[in-house]
Amino acid sequence: MLSPQSLSEADRRLVASWAADCAERVLPLFEAEAPNDDRPRDAIARARAYASGELDTAGEIRRRFVANRASQVVSSPAAKAAAWSAGQAAGVAHMGAHALGAAAYAAKAAERHQAGAGTAEIAWQLEHLSEPARTALRLLPTLGTDPSGPLGSGLLASGVLGDNIRAIQNGLRRRPDVTALELVGGPEPVRVELHDADPEWPERYRQHRQRIIDALGTSAGGSSAVAIEHIGSTSVPGLAAKPIVDIVVAVEDITAEEDYLDPLLAAGYVLRVREPRHRMVRTPERDVHVHLYEQGAPEIDEYLLLRDHLRSDADDRALYERTKRELLGRSWDDMNDYADAKTEVILAIKARARAALSR
């Protein structure tokens, strides 16, 4: 799963300025109680300097902890939250999720100062978020409610702060994502059959790639901005596969189905899967599956990691084919059950792929 630290340096710099804006909005709540303590304001200034490329990551991490200690010199909950907001803004250099922390603490400070102000603060934050920064923040995993989850217990997945973070993350998208799997048409019993590698598969991919581009036009961020890749076994020359061409498409906002799902359905594809972070459409003949994720989704990287490794490693390519052949002859309640049966081997192959890339 993508971790907050996976945000690139460029993306962290993009959101640092927004985090500083959030913190500065409530800084007067701290200064009213500690007018001679300039640590939070200095942290915000350094966060802006980091955003502009004037400071390095290590310096920002150190400044974050200095600012957070300032919260100990004030007593009111609003002032403490304001100091923490400043510290979190500086901490963007360490972890992109601290941008959400700065905003969440700013909303908490506003709420502590005046009942109901937290909601208005979050609305202001989202209105003043640039599209590049919004796109970067979408790469962060959803906080959820588990304090040990991908954003970590440091951002308090429970309580007011967690509620604020979830509200901000929902606001980054057009609407909240679905929360459960919807398998349109229900399970479909299938008998898996492998076909020898067919030179027609790449051509079918190219035809559907153009069909997808024509359907989406500029609706999903512009055809030039939409990543479209051939994935799965049919994308690996020489590998036997079930005769289904898999394609992955990256869209800006998975919840904005009117931008990408409606055009694809109008182009003749049929909805099969709707689940958190993922949609899948296919041809009526079921010979092409189109998987849709948001830009930067870790699932896309995983697909490409496996594809590229199998293209270059003959031993693992042969192992993968043997595994699939060993699963032949069984009856499967659904294609997803067949996919799950290959998981252990796929994980081992991807581990070797990562090791090869690190050498």
C-alpha positions, -999 to +999 in steps of 0.1 A: +000+000+000+012+035-007+026+052+023+026+089+030+064+089+026+059+078-010+050+113-020+077+127-041+098+156-030+082+177-056+047+168-044+057+175-008+069+210-018+036+216-036+015+209-005+039+226+019+026+261+010-010+251+015-002+235+049+015+268+059-016+288+048-038+265+070-015+270+100-012+307+095-050+311+095-051+301+132-017+313+144-032+344+161-049+320+186-014+310+198+001+345+197-027+359+218-015+337+247+022+337+239+030+369+220+067+367+225+071+331+213+080+332+176+086+294+171+053+286+153+056+316+130+092+307+123+081+272+115+055+285+090+081+307+074+105+278+070+077+257+056+072+283+029+109+284+023+109+247+019+080+249-006+100+273-027+131+251-027+152+273-004+154+247+024+162+210+025+142+182+040+164+177+071+161+213+082+124+212+080+121+181+101+142+197+128+121+228+128+089+209+130+098+195+164+109+229+177+075+243+168+056+214+184+074+221+217+059+256+216+025+240+223+037+232+258+039+269+268+002+277+262-028+263+281-059+268+259-068+239+235-071+263+206-036+277+211-021+243+215-038+231+183-025+263+165+011+255+175+007+219+164-006+231+131+025+251+125+047+222+134+028+199+111+032+224+083+070+222+086+068+185+089+055+181+053+092+177+043+092+144+063+058+130+054+033+143+030+005+134+054+016+162+077+000+186+052-033+170+063-022+172+099-016+209+096-050+215+081-067+192+106-051+209+136-060+243+121-096+232+119-094+219+154-080+252+167-108+271+150-133+248+165-119+251+200-119+289+196-155+291+184-180+263+180-188+254+145-157+271+131-139+239+122-163+231+093-159+266+079-121+263+082-120+230+062-141+246+035-117+275+033-087+252+031-102+232+002-111+264-016-076+277-014-060+244-025-043+245-060-051+218-084-015+205-085-015+203-047-050+187-047-037+160-071-007+154-050-028+150-018-051+125-035-021+101-037-022+097+001-041+066+013-074+072+030-071+076+067-099+052+077-105+046+114-077+023+123-050+042+143-023+018+130-033+024+094-012+038+066-013+074+079-003+062+113-014+068+148+005+101+149-023+117+130-049+103+154-074+083+133-100+087+160-115+118+176-118+153+162-085+153+144-093+121+126-127+134+116-111+165+102-086+146+081-113+124+067-134+154+059-105+170+041-098+138+021-134+135+011-133+171+000-104+164-023-127+143-044-159+152-061-178+129-036-169+101-012-159+069-028-179+037-025-172+016+005-181-019-006-176-042-036-204-042-062-201-071-086-225-062-114-243-094-125-230-114-095-204-142-095-199-159-129-187-195-130-159-198-155-135-225-167-101-210-172-084-220-205-049-209-215-041-200-251-006-198-266+006-163-270-012-146-298+002-117-318-034-104-321-035-095-284-012-064-287-032-053-317-064-057-298-049-036-270-039-008-295-074-008-309-090-004-275-065+021-263-076+044-292-112+036-284-107+047-248-089+079-258-117+087-282-143+081-255-127+100-227-114+130-248-107+157-222-133+145-197-108+126-175-081+152-175-073+152-212-064+122-233-027+132-231-029+132-193-047+098-190-022+069-186-033+038-205-012+006-203-015-030-215-012-052-184-017-089-175-005-120-192-015-109-227+009-080-224+039-104-220+053-117-253+056-155-254+034-160-223+004-183-225-027-166-212-065-167-210-076-147-241-086-116-222-068-083-228-064-063-196-059-026-198-054-001-169-064+035-172-055+062-147-081+090-141-080+121-120-108+113-096-123+078-092-154+092-077-161+115-107-177+086-127-195+110-150-161+120-164-149+086-173-175+058-166-204+073-185-183+079-217-169+044-216-204+029-212-215+051-241-186+037-261-200+001-257-182-011-226-202-027-197-197-021-160-186-052-141-169-040-109-173-010-086-153-010-054-132+014-033-104+030-055-113+008-085-138+004-113-137-022-141-156-022-174-154-048-201-166-056-236-199-074-240-179-103-254-158-102-222-125-104-241-112-069-229-112-058-193-105-021-186-094-013-150-097+022-138-078+037-109-068+072-098-035+087-110-007+076-087-026+045-074-002+019-061-021-008-079-010+006-113+027+004-102+021-032-091+007-042-124+036-026-143+062-041-120+049-076-127+045-070-164+079-056-170+096-083-149+079-111-167+089-095-200+125-096-191+129-127-168+125-160-186+126-182-155+098-163-137+078-162-169+080-200-171+071-203-134+041-182-139+029-201-169+034-235-150+014-222-121-015-211-143-015-245-161-016-263-128-048-245-120-064-256-152-092-281-151-107-267-120-141-251-119-141-216-105-172-198-091-158-165-104-127-152-122-117-134-090-113-168-073-089-179-100-069-147-096-067-152-058-053-187-064-023-173-081-016-147-054+013-165-035+033-170-067+027-135-079+039-120-046+071-140-048+077-129-084+071-093-075+095-096-046+122-107-070+113-079-094+118-053-066+151-069-056+163-068-092+154-031-095+173-023-064+205-038-076 
